[in-house]
Amino acid sequence: MWGICSRTMVKVGMAKPCGLMKPCHLVKPVSATRITGRYLTHQKGLPSLPVPPLQQTCERYIAALEPIVEVDELMHTKELVDDFQKAGGVGERLQGALEKRARHTENWLSEWWVKVAYLEYRMPVVVHSSPGLVLPRMNFTDKQGQIRFAAKLIAGVLDFKTMIDNETLPVEYLGGKPLCMNQYYEVLSSCRIPGLKRDSVMNYAKSSRPPKHIIVVYNFEFFVLDVYNSDGTPLTADQLCLQLERICSSSLQTHMEPVGILTTQHRDSWGKAYVNLIKDKTNKESVSAIQRSIFTLCLDGAMPRVPDDMYRSCAAVQMLHGGGSQWNSGNRWFDKTLQFIIGENGTCGVNYEHAPAEGPPIVALIDHVVEYTRKPEVIRSPMVPLPMPKKLQFNITPEIKKDIEEAKNSMNRLAQDLDMRVVVFGHFGKNVPKAHNMSPDAFIQIALQLAYYRIYQRCCATYESASLRMFRLGRTDTIRSASSASAAFVKAFDEPSKQNTEKVDLMVKAVKAHRSYTNMAVSGQAIDRHLLGLKMVATEEKLSLPDIFTDGAYAKALHYQLSTSQVPSKTDCVMCFGPVVPNGYGVCYNPMNDHINFAVSSFNTCEETNAARLAQAVQDALLDMRTLLEQTPRAKL
């Protein structure tokens, strides 16, 4: 899934807008299986998201609080929960209303979720909401190489788009069950539109005249590039290369006002600036062209030179926010759902606006595109005359100039505040947990719990995103990785009086507990979205908020100091995002077979947190857990 003070998300139970990805290393595209008939036929065959039983959620809520709140606080919350769920009480009334909503909607959660978690969330989308994805460094170091690769990348995206347009995308499965494919149809040709109190998302693919162009951003200037020939066929890589060369040679090397940096602002500020920006007819037409595009391609200028061991961390920063106004933060339009970013030095990746989709469609698209760019080019296309790409014009008034300067300042503060560390844990990957019959995701999550406990001597509320795509229009729920079982394990691990066999036994229990919660979450039986639904019903029916939602324990449960996501990919990449609370961490990981890519973030303004320290602690925890397993061969796993 998935900021400095993610208050809105904390209120609704959102850790990172980070339904970044399934914990579901089980989700596999089955290329032999095609959507039969139309896309809607597949969708209609999916079950609706269930409303879990009230008593079950209440019991599981108390269990989830046990490792993260004090005993006396837990006793108080138990009383509130008992009162909430008693026969004929407010809980039953809210549950009944939620069940009624579920009977009359395709998905009782999805519309609320997008509205509350994203569109009404007012912090900047940069760092706080939109994830970045860093691809392996590509094999080019100059402008010509950058353009050639960019052309192949565009061609690869258009190749994927053909599958979306023809509805021939491979259906994905989890545990033998088909998954909702809706998000694949939301990521191209869509854009977030700023509002004064709430944003909206427009998908122009569904309009009567779907877009045929992309936007190329170069030197802070925006260019419309038509990517289809007059006969409807996509441009070839050769044709695209020629067009990109024309863009780069026509761009003025003079100082341009970076209009795109306005999209990095706090959403209320951007909403006001947006109204002002589009008063001018030329500006309105330019903004509309950007919003309507299939996607955005950002050809970045130089970034600061760094030592090799810091390269990945700096690449992550480039994907996440562009490095500040003096670098590439203005060479973006952060409201666009998909932005492909290509640096001159071989640095490549993506930034995506989170409201329309989670990680799976993004990663599937990336995997397809990377594979496509590696294919040798066989056919040289005939060079028919192509129209010159059109540079978009902006009229910058003193008021707009002032908005741009404010956006630069706030972006630079945010860039300076974010501490991002990308590490490749090279000692082992999925292979070791699998050899011990353990879920790799659960193993890594328990290592995260151990790492955090070693630093802070306490457990914290931990969010891991779980995919609800088993259900129609499903988004995410929360896997709560801090459990009583994980707490027992991390407290015992460094205790000299404990025997290794006992430690291994506690590790096995912790891993199994995490796996169990994961299975519960992906089958629609977790607690967080259910509690949110009950709270939303109370709000919509203008009832006073039940005490369990104003209780201090509920606030602690939603204060995710560890906001995490597993983002598996065929490509050796890593996704990254910012923390969701001021004193928290964002942790994203891609477990490959023999190594694990980690991205860890924190805020420099918080003295308690340090991304490098947690990254090191996670690596130490993984190694220590492996050593324990290897030194205790008799344990029955």
C-alpha positions, -999 to +999 in steps of 0.1 A: +000+000+000+012+037+005+039+108+059+054+133+082+021+132+100-003+110+083-031+120+106-059+112+082-046+078+077-040+072+114-076+082+120-090+058+095-066+030+101-044+034+072-007+028+075+011+038+044-013+045+017+004+014+012-017-013+000+016-016-019+014-052-025+001-085-014+021-103+012+011-128-013+041-143-027+014-168-038-001-145-063+010-157-097-001-146-132-011-177-151-002-169-186-020-198-201-053-186-187-070-157-204-100-137-194-128-155-211-154-132-227-153-097-216-136-082-186-169-077-168-177-114-170-146-122-150-154-095-125-190-106-120-178-141-111-158-128-081-173-129-046-182-098-027-161-086+002-176-101+034-184-082+066-167-102+094-188-112+125-188-084+151-177-107+180-149-122+160-135-087+152-138-075+188-119-106+201-092-102+175-089-065+182-082-071+219-056-098+208-039-073+185-036-047+213-019-071+237+017-067+225+015-029+221-005-014+251-001-016+289-021-041+310-043-015+327-050+002+293-059-031+279-084-038+307-101-005+301-104-012+264-118-046+271-146-030+290-153-005+262-153-034+236-177-055+258-201-026+261-198-019+223-207-055+213-234-063+238-268-074+226-289-046+213-260-021+216-245+004+192-221-022+178-250-044+166-267-014+151-236-004+131-230-040+121-265-043+108-262-011+087-228-023+074-242-057+064-271-039+046-245-017+027-227-049+017-259-064+002-265-033-019-230-024-032-204-042-053-179-037-025-189-021+008-154-008+014-138+003-019-155+037-023-150+047+013-114+035+012-104+056-018-122+087-004-109+085+032-075+070+027-065+090-004-088+117-018-095+133+015-059+129+027-044+163+026-007+158+031+015+160-001+013+128-022+051+131-025+068+108+001+036+106+023+015+086-002+031+079-036+056+051-037+087+050-058+102+020-075+139+016-083+149-006-112+183-021-117+208+004-131+206+003-169+235+000-192+238+036-205+256+067-193+247+094-219+218+113-235+217+090-265+215+059-243+188+076-222+167+084-253+171+049-268+161+032-235+132+056-230+119+048-265+120+010-258+103+016-225+074+035-241+070+008-266+069-018-238+042+001-219+022+004-251+026-034-256+011-039-221-016-014-229-027-035-259-034-064-235-055-041-213-073-027-243-080-062-258-088-076-223-063-104-228-044-098-195-035-131-177-058-136-148-039-137-115-046-163-088-041-167-051-043-202-037-062-213-068-088-185-067-090-158-094-083-123-083-099-090-092-083-075-123-100-040-120-069-021-109-051-029-142-078-009-159-072+021-137-035+028-140-032+041-175-048+073-188-058+084-153-048+113-131-056+127-097-073+162-098-067+185-069-098+199-050-102+224-022-112+198+004-112+165-015-094+154-046-109+132-074-095+107-099-103+108-136-098+079-159-097+092-194-094+057-210-132+054-203-140+086-222-155+087-257-121+098-271-094+078-252-060+096-252-034+087-278-006+107-263+019+106-234+036+135-218+074+138-218+089+161-192+124+174-199+142+204-185+109+212-165+091+216-198+061+194-208+057+179-243+027+161-259+040+131-278+014+112-299+024+075-296+000+061-322+002+063-360-027+075-380-037+039-387-040+032-349-008+012-346+017+022-318+049+039-328+079+017-330+109+022-307+127+037-337+100+062-343+098+070-306+135+075-305+134+101-333+105+119-315+124+120-282+155+134-299+133+161-314+120+170-279+154+171-264+168+193-292+139+217-291+139+222-254+153+255-243+183+251-220+173+283-203+158+286-169+121+275-170+096+279-142+091+243-129+053+243-129+053+206-121+066+213-086+032+227-077+020+190-075+043+184-046+024+208-023+001+201+006-032+192-011-051+222+002-024+246-010-022+228-044-060+229-046-060+267-043-030+272-066-047+249-091-078+271-093-055+301-099-034+282-124-062+271-147-080+305-148-057+312-178-070+294-209-035+284-221-026+270-187-059+251-185-054+235-219-018+225-210-029+210-176-057+191-193-032+176-218-011+164-189-040+150-170-054+132-201-022+116-211-017+078-210+013+082-187+042+106-181+078+100-190+104+121-171+138+125-187+158+136-158+189+158-157+219+150-135+217+140-099+245+145-073+274+121-077+276+096-048+298+066-038+287+033-052+274+020-018+249+049-017+238+047-053+206+027-047+196+049-018+200+080-040+181+064-068+152+057-044+152+094-035+151+103-072+121+080-077+103+091-046+107+129-048+133+139-074+159+153-049+145+188-044+139+218-065+176+222-075+175+187-090+144+169-105+114+175-082+101+200-107+106+176-136+074+157-126+036+159-124+030+139-092-008+138-097-003+115-127-010+078-118+021+066-137+054+084-141+083+066-156+116+083-146+148+078-166+181+095-156+210+101-179+233+079-158+212+047-162+190+053-131+155+042-139+122+037-121+087+047-114+066+070-092+029+062-089+000+080-074-016+055-051-054+063-053-063+042-083-043+010-075-019-009-053+014-024-063+005-056-082-006-040-115+023-016-113+048-043-107+033-066-134+035-037-159+071-030-148+081-067-152+066-068-187+083-035-197+117-045-184+115-078-203+104-060-234+133-035-233+158-065-232+145-080-264+167-073-294+151-050-320+146-070-352+125-048-374+137-014-385+107+007-392+102+029-422+106+065-413+073+081-423+071+118-415+057+123-380+042+154-365+065+174-343+058+168-306+040+199-291+055+219-263+029+229-237+029+266-228+022+282-194+016+318-186+032+325-152+016+354-134+033+368-102+008+349-081+016+316-098+053+324-095+047+329-057+030+295-055+059+279-073+084+294-049+064+282-019+062+248-034+100+247-039+106+257-003+083+231+012+096+204-012+131+211-002+123+209+035+106+175+028+136+163+007+160+173+035+138+156+061+136+122+045+163+096+053+162+067+028+184+036+029+183+009+003+202-022+011+207-055-006+208-083+020+231-107+002+235-136+027+203-154+017+168-149+003+136-169+002+157-201+000+166-202+037+131-198+053+117-222+026+144-248+036+130-246+071+093-249+060+087-212+069+069-185+049+096-161+037+073-131+042+065-142+078+102-149+085+112-114+073+083-098+093+094-115+125+130-104+118+116-068+116+100-073+150+132-085+164+152-056+149+128-030+163+127-046+197+165-047+200+166-010+193+136+002+214+130-026+239+093-026+231+069-038+204+050-013+182+019-013+160+030-027+127+012-025+093+018-049+065-006-046+035-027-076+025-044-079-008-082-082-009-082-088-046-099-122-040-130-100-038-146-078-065-130-043-064-109-054-034-081-032-022-062-040+010-065-048+047-039-048+074-017-077+085-008-068+121+027-083+124+031-075+161+014-104+178+016-120+213+036-148+196+061-124+180+064-105+213+072-137+232+099-146+206+116-112+204+117-109+242+133-143+246+157-142+217+186-124+235+178-138+269+209-160+279+188-181+303+166-194+274+176-226+256+180-225+218+153-252+215+128-229+233+138-199+211+133-220+180+099-231+193+089-195+199+102-185+164+081-212+148+050-201+167+056-164+157+060-173+120+029-195+121+009-168+139+019-143+112+010-167+084-023-174+101-031-136+103-021-132+066-045-160+055-072-144+076-066-110+061-066-120+024-099-139+030-115-107+043-115-116+080-090-091+094-101-064+118-089-030+105-112-024+075-142-038+095-136-014+123-132+014+097-165+004+082-183+005+115-168+039+122-178+052+088-214+040+093-216+059+126-202+090+108-226+088+079-256+082+102-245+112+123-242+091+154-218+100+182-186+081+178-186+050+200-160+051+228-138+023+213-129+048+185-120+077+209-101+053+232-063+059+235-056+023+227-073+027+193-050+056+185-020+035+195-032+006+173-032+030+143+001+047+151+021+025+128+058+030+137+065+002+113+047+006+080+058-023+058+051-040+026+064-070+007+066-062-031+077-093-049+088-089-085+105-109-112+127-079-118+155-073-093+140-040-081+128-024-048+098-002-040+101+026-014+079+049+005+080+073+035+070+066+071+034+073+080+040+088+114+066+113+125+085+088+147+081+058+124+097+039+096+087+029+061+100-006+052+095-022+018+112-054+006+115-076-024+126-112-015+145-128-043+157-164-042+192-157-028+190-121-016+165-096-003+162-059-014+152-036+014+142+001+014+140+017+048+129+053+054+126+076+084+125+113+091+157+133+101+136+156+123+128+127+146+158+120+169+144+086+179+145+071+144+174+063+121+169+044+088+205+031+086+203+018+122+171-001+115+184-014+082+215-028+099+194-042+128+171-061+103+202-076+086+216-087+120+182-102+130+179-122+098+215-136+102+209-144+139+176-162+132+193-183+105+222-191+129+197-201+156+180-225+132+213-240+120+225-245+155+194-262+166+190-291+141+169-313+163+140-289+166+110-302+148+100-276+123 
